[in-house]
Amino acid sequence: MSTMIAVSGGRWSAYLILALFIATMVAVSVITSKRASSLDGFLLGNRGIGGWMSAFGYGTTYFSAVVFIGYAGTFGMSLGLGAVWIGIGNAVVGSLIAWLVLAKRTRDMTQQLDAKTMPEFFEKRYDSKYLKLYSAIVIAFFIIPYCTSVYQGIGYIMEAVLGIPFIWSVVIMAVLVGAYLFVGGFFANAVSNFIQGIIMLIGVVIMIILMFKAPEVNGIEGINKLIDSGYGFFPSAVSPTEHWFDAPAAQLIFNILLTSVGIWAVPQSVQKFYAIKNDRAITQGTVISFLFALLVGGGAYFNGSLARLFYPEMPAEGTANIIPNILLSNSLMNYAVLGFICVLVLSASMSTLSSLALVSASSIGVDVYKGYIKKDGDEKKLKILIRVLCFFFVALSAVFAILEVDAIVTLMSLSWGTLAGCFIGPYIYGLYWKKANKYGTYASITACLLITIILIFVFGDITGGDTFISLLKLGIKKSPMIGVFCMGSSLIITPVASIVGEKIEALVKAKKVA
């Protein structure tokens, strides 16, 4: 199905909406700059973020352009209406249960330890200064490709809707995100996330309405057509290949687990809990976060699930641009609506990019520079360094996106699962189990990095790879499964290594005394 632009109206209206959005983000950065005067204010908004902004910040970081543009179309084509279960899993497990289990405990513990970042939490909770360095390097390494993929997710739709070349679309995004982070820090991020969250809610509703009205869908008729053609709410358990993990039902389960449980330990989301104002805000945020995820996440995947009605066969060019192509070919669209949807994607992207950049910058600035290079460094200079690092990470990711570095994009497929796998055991046990220690944390991070590398080549070989490159490419396609295996391994390795490590340490001390 070729892309037919059926949009009516003048493109100026889309430009106007974009200009209003950019002006709003600039205003937010200026107005909130006073709240970023101290290091704690810049990184955590002085730990005074209310329930609404915390919930929207968590949700907008959760759902980026990768979900709206990439995952929705990809899983919609392969799973049909079954893709909606991913959005429901994200709402129930990734938002509601995550907040119930993690929010209060994380806020209270990070305040007691005076920890501003996840690596700093590990250092102080497990009394190991090198653990902070180790985890900070892992975070910085894997977050860059994630940012790169977000840039590439918005490049096509800005180019198609606004006629802005891909390169300039990425540059505009990088400058905007870098500028408001540089000036306003975490509080600017929180306020802009709230505004972006409102845009995302309205945008998803508009997308669903327009999808239902499209002649290819025609309301409930389209839903029934999908169900009758085998793309209903319960995907087949029969594999199209000889491998059980290729069955649509298996793919669905792994993707639900990866995206719904993985969010529990990725630093850009966990850090939202550090800054919550009080217990009332946590209760409020729990409910709002769940409802936000249910509508935005569920809505995004529902829109993607209708892709089969527009593309009966998998397009030769892949699934990356399916959703933008569907929007552009919809005769009910006009440039004003399309401009708003473009801003929806920009909002989802900016919220994620700003959170990722802030986490990366704080990992290097606080955890590496102040932790090891300049321990007695002036807070004012450190704050300037972190501001510069925010801009650096935003710019570096933008450069990789513009250069279309395949290795970075490929690595992104694993970044979420690998980060979650490395940290989920140490983080959760660190909150709830007193006997968790540095040995379990070192073992979890190291083991999950090794497991990721090994499984890439194992799955690459199983699925027919015969050269290094083919093994790598085919193996990485199984990244949801690899990420789930890593998370499961971390939850087992962390307590076992903690117990064994403690016993070995006791034996060594006993021998020294003897």
N, C-alpha and C positions, 0 to 999 in steps of 0.2 A: 504493500500500500504506500504510494508516494505521498509526500507532504503537500497538501493543497491549502494555501493560506486563504481562508474564507472569512477573515475578520473584516468587519465593517467599521466605518468611522475614521476619523483622522488620528494619525499616530501621535499628534501633539498632546492628546489627552493622556496617553501613557507616559509621555515625558513629564507632563505636569505632575502626575501622581508620584513619579520617581523623585522629582525635584522637591516636592513637599515632604517626602519621606527623608531625603537627605538633610533638608533643613531642620527637621525635627530631631534627627540624630545629632546634628551639630549643636543644636540648642541644649539638648540633654547633657552633652559633654561639658559645655560651658557652665550650665547651672549647677551641675554636681561636682565641679572641680574642687570646691571648698571641702567636700567630704573626703577628699583624697590627700589631705595635708600631711597626715602621718602614715607610716608604713602599714599599720594595722588598718587604717582607713582605706588606703589604696588597695590592699589585698583582700580585706574582708568587710569593708564598709563599717568599720568599728563594731562588728558583730551586732548590728542593730537592724537587720533586714526583716520586715514584717512577713506575715504568712502569704499574702497575695503575691508579693514580688518574689519571695523564695520559691513558691510553687511554680510561677510562670518562668522563673529563671531555670529551674530544674527541667521543666517541660520543653522550653525552647532550646535548651542545650541538647536534650534527648533527641528531638526531631529536627534534623537538618535538611538541607537540599538533597543530600544523599538519599534520604527516605522518600521525599516527595517526587524526585526526578528519577532516581536510580532504582531503589529497592521496590517501590510501589509497582513500577512497570515490570521489573524482572520477575518478582514473585507473583504478580497478577497474571502474567503470561503462563508461568509454570504451574501455578496452584489454583488459578481461578478465584472463586469466592472464598476458598479456604485461606487465602492470604489475610482475610479479615481477622482470623484467629491470632495472627502476629500482633496486630494492633490491640486486640483485647488482652493478650498476654502482657503486652507492654503496660497497659493501664492497671491491671490487677496485680501482677507480680513486680513489674519494673517500677511502678509508681506507688500504688496503695500499700502493698506489703513492705516495699523498701522503706517507705516513710515510717511505717509502724515499727519496724525492726531497727532501723538505723538512725533516724533523724535525732531523737532526743539523746540517745547514747553518744552519738558522734559529737553533737554540740557540747554536751556536758564534759566529755573527756578531753576534747581539744581545748576547751577553756581551762580546765584544770592543768593540762600539760603546757598551755600557752603554745600550742602548735598551729602554725598558719598554713602548712602544706601537708600532703600525705607523707612525703619522705621525712619531714620533721616529726610527724606523729609516730612513724616507725622508730626514729632515732630515740625519742623520749620515752615511748612506751616500752621499747625493748632494750634501752640503754646500750645502744651501739651506734657510734658516730659514723662508721663506714657504711652502715646499712642505709643511711640517708643519702650518701653519695651514689651507692649502687642503684637504689630505686629512682633517684633523680635522673640519672643517665638513661635508664630504661624508659622513663616517662618522656623525656625530651626526644629520644630517638624515635619512638613509635607515634608520637603526636603529630610530628611534621607531615608524614604521609596522609594522616587523617585530614589535616587542614587542606592539603593539596587536592584531595578528592572532593572536598566541599567546594573549592573554587571551580573545579571542572564541572561540578553539578550545576552551577549557576551560569557558566559561560555560554552554553548553548541557548538557554531561554532568553537571556538578555540580548544576545545577538539576533535571535529570531524575532522577538517582540519589539525591541527598540531600534534594531538595525545598528547597534553598537558592536564593532568588531570584538571578537573573543578576548584579545589581548587587553583592550581598553576596558572591557567589562571587569576583568580580573584586577586591573590597576585601580579602577574606581572603588571596587570593594575593599582592596587592601588599604588604600589611603583612608577611607572612611572608618574602617575598623581600627586601624592603627591610631588614627587621630583621636577618636573618642576614648580609646583605652589609655592612650598616653596622657590625656588631660584628666579624665575622671576616674579611671581605675575600676574597682569592683562595683562601687555604687552606681557609676554611669552604666556599667554592664547590667546591673539589676534593674534600673529604671528603664533602660532601652529594651531589655528583655520583656518587661511588662507590656510596653507599647507593642513590641513585636509579637507578643503572645496574643494580644487582642486582634492584630492584623491576621495572624494565622488562624484564629478561630473563625473570623468572618470569611476569610479566603477559602477555608475548607468547605464551609457551608455553601458558598457560591459555586465551588467546583462540583460538589455533589449535585446541586440543583441543575447545573448546566449539563452534567453527564447524564442525568436521568431524562432530560428533555431532548438530548441528541437523538436523531432518527435511528442511529445504530443500536441504541439502548431501548428507547421508547418505554421508559418506566419499568414496571414489574415484568413486562414481556421479556425484557432483556435478561432479568434474573432467572426466569423460568427457562429461557433458552440456554443459559450457561449450565444450569442444573441438568437439563436433558442431554447436553453434549458431554457430560462427564466432568465439568468444572464447577461442581457445586461446593457446598460448605465443608464437605468431608472428602478430602483428596484420596485417591486410590492408594492402596497398600501394595499394589503390584508394581514391581520395578520394570522400567523399559529396557534395562540392561540386566546382566547376570548378577549385579551387585545390589544387595538389599538396601544400601544407603542411598541409592538413586531413586527409590520409590518416592512419589510425591508426598505421601504421609510422613515418611522419614525426614525428608527435607523440611517439612513444616515443623516437626517437633524440634529438630536441631536449631532452626532459625528462631523459634519461640524461646528456647532455652538461652541461646546466645544473646539475643537482644533484650530479653526480659530479666535474666539473672546477671548478665554481664554488667549492666548499668549499676549494680550494687558496689562495684569496686573500681570503676574507671574514675580517675582523679578529678576530671572536669565536672562530674556530677556530684561526687561525694563532697567536694568543697562547698557546695551550696548549703550543706547542713552546718558547716562551721559558723556561718554568719547569721543564723536565725536568731531573732531577738529574744524570744522567751517561749515558755511551754504553750501559751495560748496561740502563738504564731505557728507552732509545730502542728497543733490540732487543726487549725485553719488550713495550713498548707497541705496537710495529708488529704483532706477532702478535695480541695481545689486541684491539686496535682493529679489526683485520680480522674476527676471529671475532664480536665484539660487533655490528658493523655487518651482518654476514651474517645473524645470527639476528634482531636487532631490526629492521633495515631491511627485510630480505627477508621477515620474518614479518609486519610491518605491511602491506606491499604485497600479500602473499599473502592476508591476511585481506580486504583491500579488493577483491582480484580475484574473490572469491566473492560480491560484492554483487549481481551479475547474477542469481544464483539466488534472491535475495530480492526483487529489483526487476527483473522482466523488461523493463519500460519505464522510461525516465528519469523520475523523479518531477517533478511540476510545480513543487514548491518548491525544486528544485535538489539538489545532492549534498552540501551541507555537513554535514547531520545523518544521513546514511545509516548510518554505522558505529554511532553511539549508538543509533539506532532499531533496528538489527539486534540489538544486545546486549540492549536492553530488551524486545524481543519474543521472546527466546529462552526457552522454557519450562524449559530446563536450568539457568538462572541462579538464584542466590539472592543476597540482598543482601550477604552476606559476600564472595562472589566479585566481585560488581559493585562493591562498595566497594573491593576490591583493584585492580580495573581502573581505577576512578576515580583511585586513588592513582597508578597507572601513568601516566595522562595528566597528573596533577599533577606527577609527577616529571619527565616529559619537558618539561613547560612551565617548571618552576622552574629546571631546569638551563640551559635556553636563555635565559630571562629574566635570570637572574643574570649569565650571561656577557655578554649584550648590554648590560645596565646598566653592568657594570664597564668594558667597552670604551668606551661613550659617556662615562661619567664621567671616565675617564682621558684621553680625547681632549680634553675641555674643560679639565679640571684641570691635567694635566701639559703638554699640547701647546699650549693656548691661554693659560691663566692664567699658568703659570710660564714658558712660552716667550716671551710677549709683554707681559703686563700687569705681572707681579711677578716678574722674573727672579731677584731675590735673596731671594725669599720664604722664610719659615721652613718647614722640612719638616713640623713638627708642624701648622701652620696649613693647609698644603697637604693633608695627610692628612685633616684634618677637612673641608675643602672637598670632597674627592673622596668622602668618606662621604656628605655631604649631597647631592652631585650624584647618587650612586647612588640614593638615595631619591627624588630629584626625577625622574629618568628613569623609574623604576618607577611613580611616582605619575602622571606626565604620560601615560604609555602607558595606564594604567588609566582615567584620565579619558576619553581618546579612545575606549577600548573601551566604557565605560559610555554615552557619548553616541552611540555607533555612527556615528562620523564616516565617511561613505562615502569621502571623498577620501583619508583615511588608509589605509583598508582597500584601496582601489584601488591606492594607491601601493606598498603592501606587495608586490603582485604583481611589481613591478619591482625592489624593493630588493635582493634577493639577486643578480640578474643584473647590475644596474647597479654595485653595489659590487665584485663579482667582475670585471666588465669594466674598471672604472677601475683596479684595482690588480693584476690578475694579471700583466700584462707587467712593470711596474716592480718587483714583488716577486720574481718568478722570475729575471728578468734581473739584478736587483740581487744575488741570491745567487750567480749562476754566471758572469756576464759583466762583466769589469772595465770595459769601455767604455760600459756603461749609465750614463746621466747624468741630470741634472735636466731637461734639455730633453725627453727621451723620456718622463719621468714626467709633467711638465706636459701634454705633448701627449696622452698616454694618458687621463688623467683628464678633460681638457677635451673631447676628441674623443668619448669614450664617453658623457658627459653629453649632448652634442649629438646623437649617433647615436640614443640612447634616445628623445629627444623627437621627432626626425624620423621614426623608424621607427614610433612610435605612430600618427602621423597618416597615414603611408604605408599601413600595414596596415589602419588604420581606413577609409581610402578604398577600398582594394582589396576589403574585405569588406562594403562597402555603406553606410558612414556618410555622412551628408549634412549634419549639423550639428556644431558644435564638440563637444557632449557625446557624440553618437553616435560621432563619430570617435575620441574619447578612450576611450570604453568598449570599442568593438570592437577598437581598436588594442592596448589593454592586455591583452586576452584572448590576444594572441600574445606575451606577455611571455617564455615560455621561448625562443622563437625570437630575440627581441630580445636577450635576455641572452647567448645563444650567439654572435650576431653581434658583440656588444660585446666578448666575451672574445677572439674571433678577431681583431678589429680591434686590440685592445690588444697582442696578441702580435706583430702586424706593425708597428703604429705606434711602439711603444717603441724598437726597435732603429733603425728608419729615422730617426726624429726625433732620436735620440741622435747618430747619425753626422752628419746634416745640421746639427744645432744646434752640434756641436763644430767643424765646418768654418766655419760662419758666425762663431762666436766667434773662431776663429783669424784669419780675414780682417779682422775688426774690430780686433783687437789689432795686426795687421800694419800696418793703415792708420794707427793712432794712433802707432806707433813711427816710421813714415815721415813 
